Amino acid sequence: MSWREELARIETELDRAVPAPTRVALLERAIDLSDANASRDDGWFFRLELMSAIYHTGDWDKLLLHFGWCIAAHDADPERFPDYDLLWKYKWVINEAARMPQIARARLVALVDDMERRFRGAGSTLRAVHEHRAIVMARIGERDATREAIALWEVASRDDLSDCRACDPDTLADTLHLIGETEGAVEVARALLASRMTCAEIPHRVHARLLASLVARGEHDAAADHHARGYALCRRSDKLVEAHGHHLAHAGRVALDDDVFAMFERHVAGALRYPAVWDRMVFLACARLAFGAVARRRQRHLRHGLPMRLPDEVRIDDRDAPTARALAAWADAEATALATAFDRRNGNDAVSRWVAAIV
Amino acid sequence: MVEHRFQIDLRGLIDLLSNHLYGSPDVFVRELLQNAVDAHTALTQAGLSDDAAHVRVRALGGGELVFEDDGIGLEEDEIHRFLATIGQSSKRAVDVASARDFLGQFGIGLLSCFVVSDTIDVRTRSARKQDAPTLRWLGHADGTYAITASDEPLARPGTRVVLRAKPGRIEHFEPARVHDALARYGSLLPARIELTTPKGLERVDRTPPWRREHPSAAARREAMLAFGRECFGTEFLDYVPLESRAGGIDGVAFVLPHATVTASRRADRVYLKGMLLTDKADELLPSWAFFVKAVLDVRDLRPLASRESFVADATLEAARAALGHGLTSWLRELARSDEDRLHALLALHHHPIKQLAEEDAEFLALVGPWLPFETTSGPMRFEEYLAKEPTIRYARTVDAFRQVAPLVAAQGRIAINAGYSHDHAILERWAAMHDVALERVDATSLADAFADVDLDARTHVMPLLRVADAVLQPFRCTAQVKRFSPATLPALYVASEDTAFVRSIERTKEATDGLWSSVLDDLASTRRHAPGARLTFNYDNPLVLRLARVEDRELLRRLLEVLYVQTLLLGHHPLSAGEMNLVNEGLTGLIELSLEGGTGGGGRMLQ
């Protein structure tokens, strides 16, 4: 079978309803074939499709890789490879790059500047640019710069390249949460839930992020409600690693000890594999919290009732029947190591402090 | 201080409601039906009737619509209080139990008529008193109304509502349109609904097929699928009757005739006590049930104010669980009694079935053997695989599968492609449940397991390996030698996922510059520590043995350059610019050498 025949077969397969990870595998194959046979048009087309599929699987390192190729193709030949679709995806790129500690701080700043330059070139309102500058500044621990960017973001008018009315407040709540403005974050999140707007991942992430604040305020019934509804929405997704973490932490806080073990077992492999290290760090910090709580309730020797199946990366003694304390210690070490990696990238200790405050 | 009252602009309010609360302009049909049915329920509760409700609708064209019921009717003070007060409802009964009998809990329903008509002309005669007078309430869209004694008394207690179409809204009053609206909203209502049009009298209400008796199983199936065809315009594959005590739900789920994906939103048709609530319900069935579309009648769940979805409370969750249980029971029964139908179902819907199997151990135990997988020996059912292989060997990614397939096949073994979403989780679970060995295979582990060569052979090929290392070094690859089948394969290129990714990055960097080159460098930084790729020579291959005897280093270098790239190409690995250069240089070099060498040592070795 020639490579063109194989490409045609792949396209037919893609037209059928296939789940996102399968699409990614098929599209990667198509890209390899296109590249091997120097067909840039095919390479472009399949990369755009792949990036859209990656939105559902969370393979963000691949997103950056293929986005790089596309942006270079556009710059070399803007007529043949227009940038409109890329501008939208630049948002995902920056959001996820900020969550990877290996992407240097200077690079992140330069990426937002590059995004701004291209958005201006396209005649956009820059609302999305300000939003993403806020996201980057929050993750590199620059509170003042974050607040400035938020102020610009909130007043910029909306256009086709801005995030939708559901995603925007969710991102705002997340960003406020990162710079320690929890009250504001809770208000925004509650208003979003009350509006009943939905999107691909809204309100999934919103429920998760509210849990800690609600418990801290003593709103236990509300917290239980958000836990039940939010977890049902997010448990099956491979991408919502942070949300898994928050629900796990909640189970630990409210003494749902069986759930702590079950949820950890269910989600840890996905969390350890997830390319955005930030999310993994949050998950691990939440696991530390949850198992720490279990251990403190004079259950430090509590093991899971049934043998656990944990991935190899969970390096603790007696992995088949681990104690809460051992898991808490392991999660703590891992989370701290990742926070340190972010600190090194950022040149400050903002992330370590933020992670330590997850209690 | 003088007290004022807020002036409520009724037109403005109606506009607001019709844009934000009512789903579509013909919602007034639903509201009128609702009022009619509720009026009858009130009659029954007052002990004044044993019969079913009877609703007569007349749509004779000309922009007029008449709704008539034989319910409890209204007395004058009731008219003032309920018809004209927004938000108040005669149906807010004192005890909660009977309140549940009333469909309409919110008094804003009648306002929906103002979306299509400037006047609402209501004649009503109360059943509470013998010889009660017939009263006429005439309400206008500007918020004014008048109550008079009707000059056309009703023969029986009940209510008659007459609407006249606003300009621009006359199509809602066309007989065909009215019929469609009545059928859509009310066909399942426990009421006798009759529509009179220029074509004559027609019954609109029907008993749904899951509540009817059928002469045979075949007849039932026929009726159910016909119903599905009518509701959704689809030829469904199969049907599953559903029931839940929680929420008081009954209905049917239809199996879709085409494959679906998780991402698609559910759109079930849901009725509340026989009245259509929504065609887009997505909360009543579990998320893995995306291979069915359901029609459900709900008695005991609380609707939201918009009356288009339900309050997310514990009863709803219990209902969802019960309905899901109905589907899994059906699947189990199918597995037990009708394998052919199950296989047809699996062929089409293996994604949701696998998703369910991953979550539900019992279900996996049941359907596991029939799940279809892609293997190095073609597609096969899991039970076939298990019959042939004592160990479950699988490739974790599609790419790994592709790389190992020829090797595994050459060894006479079979491996499963578990690169698709739920497959490897299912294999893990199965292995744990049945105590079967599970082995992950990838090109690296397979190559590692190849047989080593003995000391003599190793000495023999050492010069070859040294030259190979020099050729391969710029490409982050090292050479090694093993013996493996097939013997026809001279070499195998093996790269870990990290190394393959770094290769992709480097290839992409050939086109980028400046900022994005740096970004890609950053991206690669965490993976560079991974061991590089390996080119594994096959000592069982004749070409390799001959290469080992080549003494001319320059010649050997060129030969290896070409062999390296050929190995990449055969493995469908895309080449970097450097590698493409290599094959050019290699071939050019070989041509030059053979032209120089004539019948010399170098030329002989090229045969």
HADDOCK unambig.tbl for C-alpha pairs under 7 A between the chains (distance, minus, plus):
assign (segid A and resid 17 and name CA) (segid B and resid 259 and name CA) 5.91 0.50 0.50
assign (segid A and resid 17 and name CA) (segid B and resid 260 and name CA) 5.39 0.50 0.50
assign (segid A and resid 17 and name CA) (segid B and resid 261 and name CA) 5.72 0.50 0.50
assign (segid A and resid 18 and name CA) (segid B and resid 261 and name CA) 6.25 0.50 0.50
assign (segid A and resid 19 and name CA) (segid B and resid 261 and name CA) 5.86 0.50 0.50
assign (segid A and resid 21 and name CA) (segid B and resid 420 and name CA) 6.22 0.50 0.50
assign (segid A and resid 21 and name CA) (segid B and resid 421 and name CA) 5.81 0.50 0.50
assign (segid A and resid 22 and name CA) (segid B and resid 420 and name CA) 5.31 0.50 0.50
assign (segid A and resid 22 and name CA) (segid B and resid 421 and name CA) 6.80 0.50 0.50
assign (segid A and resid 25 and name CA) (segid B and resid 398 and name CA) 6.10 0.50 0.50
assign (segid A and resid 32 and name CA) (segid B and resid 574 and name CA) 5.80 0.50 0.50
assign (segid A and resid 35 and name CA) (segid B and resid 574 and name CA) 6.42 0.50 0.50
assign (segid A and resid 36 and name CA) (segid B and resid 574 and name CA) 4.72 0.50 0.50
assign (segid A and resid 36 and name CA) (segid B and resid 575 and name CA) 6.41 0.50 0.50
assign (segid A and resid 65 and name CA) (segid B and resid 505 and name CA) 6.44 0.50 0.50
assign (segid A and resid 65 and name CA) (segid B and resid 520 and name CA) 6.74 0.50 0.50
assign (segid A and resid 68 and name CA) (segid B and resid 512 and name CA) 6.91 0.50 0.50
assign (segid A and resid 68 and name CA) (segid B and resid 516 and name CA) 6.03 0.50 0.50
assign (segid A and resid 69 and name CA) (segid B and resid 508 and name CA) 5.67 0.50 0.50
assign (segid A and resid 69 and name CA) (segid B and resid 511 and name CA) 6.80 0.50 0.50
assign (segid A and resid 69 and name CA) (segid B and resid 512 and name CA) 6.73 0.50 0.50
assign (segid A and resid 72 and name CA) (segid B and resid 511 and name CA) 6.22 0.50 0.50
assign (segid A and resid 72 and name CA) (segid B and resid 512 and name CA) 5.20 0.50 0.50
assign (segid A and resid 102 and name CA) (segid B and resid 522 and name CA) 5.64 0.50 0.50
assign (segid A and resid 102 and name CA) (segid B and resid 523 and name CA) 6.42 0.50 0.50
assign (segid A and resid 102 and name CA) (segid B and resid 525 and name CA) 6.92 0.50 0.50
assign (segid A and resid 102 and name CA) (segid B and resid 526 and name CA) 6.97 0.50 0.50
assign (segid A and resid 103 and name CA) (segid B and resid 519 and name CA) 6.63 0.50 0.50
assign (segid A and resid 103 and name CA) (segid B and resid 522 and name CA) 5.20 0.50 0.50
assign (segid A and resid 103 and name CA) (segid B and resid 523 and name CA) 6.50 0.50 0.50
assign (segid A and resid 104 and name CA) (segid B and resid 522 and name CA) 6.88 0.50 0.50
assign (segid A and resid 107 and name CA) (segid B and resid 519 and name CA) 6.63 0.50 0.50
